Amino acid sequence: MQKNGKDRRHSRSQRLLKQSFVELMHEKGFTAMTVQDIADRADVNRGTFYAHFPDKFALLEQSIRDKFRHLLERELPPDSGWHPKHIRVLVRTVLEHVRTLYGRCSPNDTVNPLFEHSVRDELANLLRRWLGQLRADRPDWQVSVDTMALMTSWSIFGAAVAWSKGYEEISVNEMTDRVLSVLTEGAARFGRDPSADQIR
């Protein structure tokens, strides 16, 4: 019972800190807010803050990851995998999520790198699971799952950044179709012997 009570207090404090952080981001912005501001808003002391996060940058990164995970959980079915239908949903979700930062917000030298790293990392983790399941049926693959997940995550995220910055004035549906086409056609070639193309 005592441990459960401690766990509940721990979860409650973390939830309050995250909520306070989000509120202060809207009110003051990341640069202006301090750890003391966050602790005061959450009605906890600084020691409690540091028991959860080493600094406000770690809280920012965790908030970014939480938001992206929530988006994916909301949009994708629990049994999602490397299937055109699921890839389409994933690509569109990333496009729209990235646009919320680059399309509507002013550039921020502090927030942007953390946003990029966190979203790419979460995206790579998801793709690693999907491609790992796919590889179980494709032992002939010449490229590791980690490499494929990394390259694919960069491709999706890079396309999202370029599109959100107005690289091309096309709809989210058209951009989704383009990225999906590249990914599915490219994925079909991962397990092929490059020499086979030279012979043809």
C-alpha positions in Angstrom: 0.0 0.0 0.0 2.8 2.4 0.9 4.6 1.7 -2.4 1.4 2.2 -4.4 0.7 5.5 -2.6 4.3 6.7 -3.4 3.8 5.7 -7.0 0.6 7.6 -7.3 2.2 10.7 -5.8 5.1 10.3 -8.2 2.7 10.0 -11.2 0.6 13.0 -10.0 3.7 15.2 -9.5 5.0 14.3 -13.0 1.6 15.0 -14.5 1.3 18.4 -12.8 4.8 19.3 -14.0 4.0 18.4 -17.6 0.7 20.3 -17.5 2.4 23.4 -16.0 5.1 23.2 -18.6 2.5 23.2 -21.4 0.7 26.2 -19.9 3.8 28.2 -19.5 5.0 27.4 -23.0 1.8 29.1 -24.3 2.1 32.0 -21.8 5.8 32.8 -21.7 7.6 30.6 -24.2 10.4 28.1 -23.5 13.3 30.5 -23.3 11.6 32.8 -20.7 10.3 30.1 -18.4 12.4 28.8 -15.5 12.4 25.6 -13.4 11.1 27.7 -10.5 8.2 28.9 -12.7 7.3 25.4 -13.6 7.5 24.2 -10.0 5.5 27.1 -8.7 2.7 26.5 -11.3 2.6 22.8 -10.4 2.6 23.7 -6.6 5.7 21.6 -5.9 9.2 22.5 -4.8 12.3 22.6 -7.0 13.5 19.3 -5.4 10.4 17.6 -6.7 11.0 18.9 -10.2 14.6 17.6 -10.2 13.4 14.2 -8.9 11.6 13.9 -12.2 13.7 15.9 -14.7 17.3 17.0 -14.7 16.4 20.3 -16.4 13.7 22.1 -18.4 15.2 20.7 -21.6 14.5 17.2 -20.5 10.9 18.1 -19.7 10.6 19.7 -23.2 11.9 16.6 -24.9 9.6 14.4 -22.9 6.6 16.6 -23.7 7.4 16.4 -27.4 7.7 12.7 -27.3 4.5 12.3 -25.3 2.5 14.4 -27.7 3.9 12.5 -30.8 3.2 9.1 -29.2 -0.3 10.2 -28.3 -0.9 11.3 -31.9 0.3 7.9 -33.3 -1.8 6.0 -30.8 -4.8 8.0 -31.7 -4.4 7.6 -35.5 -3.0 4.1 -35.8 -4.6 0.8 -34.8 -2.9 -1.3 -32.1 -2.0 -4.0 -34.6 -0.5 -1.5 -37.2 2.5 -2.6 -39.3 4.3 -2.1 -42.5 1.2 -1.9 -44.7 0.4 0.8 -47.2 -2.8 1.8 -45.3 -0.8 2.2 -42.1 2.2 3.9 -43.7 -0.2 6.4 -45.3 -1.7 7.3 -41.9 1.8 7.5 -40.4 3.1 9.8 -43.1 0.1 12.1 -43.0 0.3 12.3 -39.2 4.0 13.3 -39.4 3.3 15.9 -42.1 0.6 17.6 -40.1 2.5 17.4 -36.8 5.6 18.9 -38.3 3.6 21.6 -39.9 2.3 22.7 -36.5 5.9 23.8 -35.6 7.3 24.9 -38.9 4.2 26.2 -40.6 2.7 28.2 -37.7 5.4 28.9 -35.2 8.4 31.2 -35.4 11.8 29.3 -35.7 13.3 28.7 -32.3 17.0 27.6 -32.1 16.3 25.8 -28.8 13.0 24.1 -29.5 13.5 23.1 -33.1 16.5 20.7 -32.7 14.9 19.0 -29.7 11.6 18.7 -31.7 13.5 17.2 -34.7 15.5 14.8 -32.7 12.6 13.6 -30.6 10.1 13.1 -33.4 12.7 11.4 -35.6 13.7 9.1 -32.8 10.1 8.1 -32.0 9.4 7.6 -35.7 12.5 5.4 -36.1 11.5 3.3 -33.1 8.0 2.7 -34.6 9.5 1.8 -38.0 12.0 -0.5 -36.4 9.1 -2.5 -34.9 7.2 -2.6 -38.2 10.2 -3.5 -40.3 11.3 -6.1 -37.7 8.0 -7.9 -38.1 8.3 -7.7 -41.9 11.8 -9.0 -41.9 10.7 -12.2 -40.1 9.1 -13.2 -43.5 12.0 -11.9 -45.6 15.3 -13.5 -44.5 16.9 -12.5 -47.8 17.1 -8.8 -46.9 20.5 -7.3 -47.5 20.1 -4.3 -45.2 19.6 -4.3 -41.4 16.3 -3.3 -39.8 18.1 -0.5 -37.9 19.5 1.0 -41.1 16.1 0.8 -42.9 14.3 2.3 -39.9 16.8 5.2 -39.7 16.8 5.9 -43.4 13.0 5.7 -43.6 12.5 8.0 -40.6 14.8 10.6 -42.1 13.0 10.4 -45.4 9.6 10.9 -43.9 10.7 13.7 -41.5 12.8 15.4 -44.1 9.9 15.4 -46.6 7.6 16.8 -43.8 10.0 19.7 -43.0 10.4 20.6 -46.7 6.7 20.5 -47.3 5.8 22.5 -44.2 8.2 25.2 -45.1 6.5 25.7 -48.5 9.0 23.8 -50.7 6.0 22.9 -52.9 2.5 24.3 -52.7 0.7 21.0 -52.7 -2.0 19.5 -50.4 -1.3 17.2 -47.5 -3.0 14.4 -49.5 -0.8 14.8 -52.5 2.4 15.0 -50.4 1.3 11.9 -48.5 0.8 10.1 -51.8 4.3 11.1 -53.0 6.0 10.0 -49.8 4.1 6.8 -49.7 5.0 6.0 -53.3 8.7 6.5 -52.6 8.6 4.4 -49.4 6.6 1.5 -50.8 8.6 1.2 -54.0 11.8 1.6 -52.1 10.8 -1.0 -49.5 10.2 -3.5 -52.3 13.8 -3.2 -53.4 15.5 -3.6 -49.9 15.8 -7.4 -50.3 16.9 -7.5 -53.9 20.4 -8.3 -55.0 21.8 -5.0 -56.6 23.6 -7.1 -59.2 20.3 -8.4 -60.5 19.4 -4.9 -61.7 22.8 -4.6 -63.6 22.1 -7.9 -65.4 18.8 -6.7 -66.8 
